[in-house]
Amino acid sequence: MSDPSTPGSPGSPASPAVSDSSDHIDPQVLVTYLTKTRWFGGKGRPYDVSGVRRIGTLSDTGPYPRVVVLLVELTYSDVAAGAEDAVELYQVPLALYTDPEHRLDHAFIGWWDDPGMGWVHAYDALHDRQAMDRWLQAFGAAAPQHVGGLDFHRLPGHDLDLEAVSTLFTGEQSNSSVAFGEDAVLKVFRKVTPGANPDITTHEVLTRAGSSDVAHLYGWVSYGEGEQMLHLGMLQQFLRTASDGWDLALTSVRNLYADADLAAREAGGDFAGEAGRLGETLAAVHAELAKGFACSSVPGAFVAEQMRQRLTAALDVVPQLAEHESSLRALFDRLAAIEEVPVQRVHGDLHLGQTLRTALGWKIVDFEGEPAKALSERVLPDSPWRDVAGMLRSFAYAPHAVERQYTDVDDEEADDRHERGLEWTARNQRYFVGSYTGGELSADELTLLDAYVADKAVYETVYETRNRPTWVEIPLRAIARIGASR
């Protein structure tokens, strides 16, 4: 990393111009702050803080804190200048106090001489209930409000509890969420990209349609207009008593493994009914998305070629894929023979961790799409089978995740548990797909499903090789089964 005390050239073709209007802030302070956060995606990459701009001020007068929103531009030196991932923008909301607030020591960012306030102590605003109350009040009006440079939008149909106290969620990585009592939750997008965020636009369509299968959108906050507009956060229904779908699936597997004499269909924690209801929920969401967004079709040959290209790239990372290359390419050839593949707005990154079980049924959450993809790709129409495949692969992962918790077992017991885990996976996949489709699959639909499952598994082999090498056998086994079954 070059000297962070000397910011680079502000702005880039890929982002709104980020000036040095906040050059009173030492960039090294922001480097230190970003490095220790869970949500910063540039860890390990060399970068400069090339611009810092104050884009919003939620409180200029009245009692402290002053709440400001910074847009921090980072320029990476490990890629060519002008490359799509050479520049990133991060949103940093701050709570500024003239005196130290020791209750916020854990969220301290730095202190500096602010042109409007003099010397200030800066804290991450999401940890400060007084600061977050300013956000909540800005959402209070039923009509859109322009507050301190930011635009706060509301959807009709819900009266916010403006007296609610904020609580920051822990454990999130790519974004940050703050609950306001039991009424609403604000998701603050940390890494922001010019253009409409699909998490907001998808939730807006589903909320206006009255869908009961998502947490309803109450409002959102944006900055700027047109192609350079940034979505900064979204306020939505807080499903306080909901249970995470992934956790429920793991509990079902643990119940199965607790009794060595039971099959999946006999276990007290059998998940098949829930898998079926989840399939119905996804089908209903896809139907609403088909009504709310443009639908079209693309040649099967186009989809197949994309999958072939991803396979070729994966072979350079995962040598073990070579023994399955011929069967995968044969599958993609069958996909290429399909004349047209219907495409529409989909979730794009669906797995059990993106679902919540409430007393009233399943809810699907987080419609941002695959985080590794550019925003321009995430908003493109795709086949609904992309989401189905993601869920099927998630069902396959659950038994493996539980099996790895058993370390003191003999080979015979491990093999027995593995076989029952495969039965659990197949049973839940069958119920999920059956409820999603409502009938038998045609030959083309079977090919599409197999191809999308294989494409997802190829992606997983790359991810596991780079992040959890001992897990790469999970997607490799799935690919082997696909090749042997058709």
N, C-alpha and C positions, 0 to 999 in steps of 0.2 A: 504494500500500500504506500502510495506517495504521501508527502507531507500533508496531513489533514488540515493544517492551519491555513493552507492556501487553496480556497475553493477553485474548482475548474470552471470552464465556460458554462454558464447557465443555459438551461433549455435544451431541447432536442427536437428533431422532427417527430419523434414518437410520443411526445408528451407536451402538456401545456408549458409555456415558458415559465421557468422557475427562476426568479431573480434573486439577487443577494440583498433583498430588502430587510432580511433578518440577519445581516452580517455581523451584528453585535453578539451573536451566539457563536462560540468557538465550535467549529465542526467536530473537533475531537470529543466534545461532550456528547454529541449525537452518536458518534461512532461507538463510544463506550456503552451508551444506553441501548443502541440497537443490538449489540453483540450479546447482551445479557437477557434479551427478551426471548420468549418461546416462539413468537410469531415471525421473527425476522428470517426471511428465506435465503439471505445471501451469506450465511455463515460459511467461512472457509474460502470465499471468493475474494480476490483483491479488488478494492473499489475506492473511489473518492466520493466525498460528499460534495457534489458539484453545484448544488443550489439549495437554498432554504428560503421558503416564502411563507409569510403569514397570510392565510387565505380566509380566515374567519375570526371574529372576536364576539363571543356571546355575551360579554358584559364589560362595558366601558365605565360604568358608574355603579354606585351602590357598594355594599359591603364586599369584602374580598371573599373568594378569589376572583381575579380576572381570568376568564377562560378563553384561550386562544387555540386555534387549530393551525398547525404547521404542515406544509407539504415539503417533504425532504426528498431531494433528487439524488440518486446514487448512480455513478457511472463506473461500470466494471471494465477492468483492463485485461481480462482473460478471454475476451472475444473482440472481433474487429469492430472498429467504430462504425456506427450505423446499423449494426446487427440488431435483430428484434429484441434480444435480451441484454443489450449493452446498457440500457438505462431502465431504472425502476423508480417508481414513486411510492413513498410511504407516508401515511397519514399519522401525525403525532399530535394528539390533543394535550394541551398543557393547562395546569392550574397554577397561576402565578400568585405568590404571596410576598409581601414586603418583609415579613418576619418568618423564621423557621416554623414549620408545622410538624412537630415531632411525631404526631400520630400518622404522618405520611412518610416517615423516614424510609420505609421499605420501597416507596415509589419515587424517591428523590432522583432527579435527573441532573440538575446543576444549578448554578446561580450566576447571574450576569447583570450588567447595567442595561436595563430596558429603557428605550427612548421615551416611553410614555409614563413609566412608573418609577424610574430609578432602579436601585439594586433590588432584584427579586430572587426568590427561591422558587424553582420550577419543579413541579411534580407531574407524574403521569395522571392526567385528569380522570381517567376511568376508575382510579382507586379512591377518588375523593367524592363523597356524597354531596357536598355542597356544590362542587363543580358539575356533577351529573344532573343535579336539579335544574341547572340552567338549560341543559339539553331537553329535559322533560317539559319544562315550561315553554320552550320554543315550539314544541309539538302541540301545545295546548289549544291553539286556534283551529277551528274546523276548516278554515280556508288556508291556502298556502301562505307562508310567511317568508319574507326576506329578512334575515336576522344577521347583522354583522358580516355580510358578504356571503352567507350560506342560505340556501333555500330549503325550507322545511315544508314537506307535502303531507297531506292527510287524506285517507280514504274515509268515506262516511260509514256509519254503522256501529261505532264503538265510542263511548265516552271514557276518555282516559282518566285514571285516578291521579290527579296532579299533586296529591299529598304523599304519594308512594315514595318509599326510601329505596335507594339503589344498593345493589349488591353485585360485585364483580364475580363472574364465574371463573373458576380455576380449571386448568387442564387443557384449555383450547390452544391451538397452535397457529393456524393461519390468520385468524381473526380474533376479536375480543368481544365478549357479550356481557351486558349488564342487565340484571333484572330490576324492575321497578315494582317492589312488593310482590304481589301475586297477580298483577294485572298485565304487565307487558315486559318484553325483553328487547333491548337495543343491541343489534349486532353492528359493531364498528369494523368496517373493512380497513385493515392495516395496509396491505399492498393494494394500491388503486391503479386503475388503467382507464384512459379516456374511453368513453362510451358507456352505454347502458349495461349495468350488471344484470345477468340473467336471473340471479337470485331474486332481484326486485321485480323485474318485468314478468317473470313466470308467476311469482306469488300474487302480483297484482291481477293478472288474468284469472287465476284460480279463485282469488278472493272475491272479485267482482262476479264470478259465476256462481258463488255460493258454495264452493266445494267444501265438503266436510272432511276431506282427506289430507289437508295441510293446516298448519298454523296460520291463521288469517293475518294478512298484512294490514297494519294500522297506518303506516306512513314511512317516509324515507327522507333523507337529507342529501342534497346535491350541491355541487359548486360549478359555476360556469354554464355555458350553453353550447348547443350544436355538437359537432364532432369532438370538441375538447371538453365536454361536460364530464364531470367525475361524480359517480355515486359514492358517497362516503359512509352511509350506514342505513339500516332499515329497522323500523320498530314493528314488532308483531306480537301476536298472541303468545302468552306465556303458558305452556303446558306443564304446570308445576308438578303434577302427580304422574306424569308419563314415565314409562320405563323404556330404557334403551333396547332396541331390537337385538343388537349383538349380545348384550348381557343376558337377555332372555334365552337366546339360542344356546349360549354357553351353559347356562343353568340346566337346560334340557339335556344337553350331552352329559353333564356331570351326573344328573339323576340316572341316566342310562348306565353309565359306567359304575355307578355305586352298587349295582346288582348284576353280577356276572351271568345270571341265568335268564335275563330278560332280553327280548328283542326290542327294537325301537318302537314297534306298534304296541307293545305291552307295558312299556315304562310309564310310570305315573306322570312324568314330565314330557310325554309325547308332544312334539311341536307341530305335527302335521296339520292340525286344525288351524293353528295360527298361520302356518305357511300358506294354506289355502286362502284364508281371509286376506293375507297380504297380497296374494296374486290378484284377488278381486279389487283391492284398493289401487294397485298399480294400473289395472285395466281402466278403472274409472278416471284416474288422473290423466292417462294417455288420451282418453276420449275427450276430456275437457280441453287438453292442450291442442288437440286436432281441430277443435272448434275455434280456439282463441288465437291460433297462429297459422300462418300459411303452411299448407302441405304441398308436397310435390313428389316426384320420384326421380331416381337416378338409375342408370344402367347397372346391372349386377357386375358387369366387367369393370366399371369404375370403382365400386366398393372392393372388389377382389384385388385390384391392383394396389389399392392403399394397404390392404392387409399383407400382400406380398412384400411391399416395400418395408413395412414394419418388421416382418419376419427376417428379411435380409439384414436389416440393421441389428436385430436382436442376435442373429447368428454370430456377429462379431463380438458380442458381450458374453453370450452363453454357449460355449462349445457343445454342451450336452444336447442342445437342440438339433444338432446335425443329424442324429439318428432318426428324428421325426420329420425332417424337412420334406421328404418326398410325400409322405401322407398328408402333411399340411398343405403342400402346394396342390395336391390332387383335390383336396377339399375346396380350396380357393378356386380351382378350375371349375368345379361343379357350381360354385356361387357365380362365377363369371357367365355361366350359361343361362342364368336367370335374366330375362329380358329387362324387367323393371323392378326396382326395390323401393317401396313407399318410404318416404322420410318426412319427419315433422319435428317440432320442438319436443325434446325429451329431457330427462334428468341429466344424463351424461356421466354421472359418477355414482351410480346407485349400488349400495350394499347394505347389509343389515345395520351398520352403524349410522345410516342415514334414515332410519325409521324409528318411530316412537309408538309404543302401545299405550293407549289411553283407555279409560273405562268405556268410551264410546267407539272404540275401534282404532285401527292403525292410522298413523299420520306419516307422510313422507316429508322430509326436511332437506334443507341445503341444496338449492337448485343452481349453485354456482358453476357446476360442471367440473371436469377434470382439472385440478389446479395446475398441472404441468403444461396445459395447453394455453395458447394465447387467447385472449378474449374473442378475437375475430373468429377463431375456430370453435369456441364453446357455444356461440350463439347460432352456429350453422344447424340446419335440420339434419337429423340422423334417424336411423331406423329404431323403432321401439324395441327391437330385439337387442339393442345395445344395453338397455336397462335390464331386460330379462336375464341376459347373460351375466351381467354384474351381480345380480342377486343369486343366481345359481352358483357362481364361483364363491360367493360369500357363505352359502350353505356348506360348500365343500371345505372351507377353511375352518369352520367352527370345531369339528371333531379333532383336527390336527392341533389346534391351539390348546385344547384341553389335554390331549394325549401328552403334550410336552411338559405338562405339570406332573406327570407320573415318571419319576426317575428311578425308583427302587422296585422294579418289577422284572420277572424273568421273561424270556423271549416268547414262550407260549402264551403267557397272559397278555403281553403286548400285542401279539398277533391277533388274539381273540378280540381285544378291545378295538384294534384297527378295523377288523372286519365288521364289527357292529357299528363302528363309526361310519363306514362306507354305506351300510344299510340305512343309518339315520339320514345321511346326505341324500341318498337316492329317493328315500321316502318323501322327504320334504321338498326336494326338487320336483318330484312327480305331482305332489299336491299343489305346489305353487304354479307350475306351468298349466296344469289342468284347470285350475280356477281362473288363471289369467286368460286362457284361450276359450274356455267354455266348451271345448270339443276336441276332436282329433286334429292333428296337424297334417297339412298337405306335404307332399314331397319337397316342394320348394321351401315351405316354412321350416321343415326339419333341417334342410341344408343351411338356411339362414341362421337358425339357432345354433347349429354345430359350428358354423364359421365364426359367429360372434363370440361364442364361448371359447373357441380356440384362439381367436385374436386377443381376448382378454387374458387368457392363460399365458400367451407369448409375452404380453406386457408384464405379467406378474413374474415371469422368469428373469426378466431384466431387473425389475425392482428388487427381487429377493437376492439376486447375485450381487447387487451393489449395496444392499442394506442388511440383509439377513441370509448370508450364504447357506446356512444349514437348513433353511426353509425352501430352497429352490426345488427340492424333490416334490413339493406339493403341486405346483402347477405342471411340472414335468410328467407326473403320474396322470394328471387329468388329460394332458395332450396325448399320452400313450393310449388311454382308454378311448378317446375320441377317434383316433386312428384305427383302433381295433374294432370299433362298433359299427362302422359303415363300410 
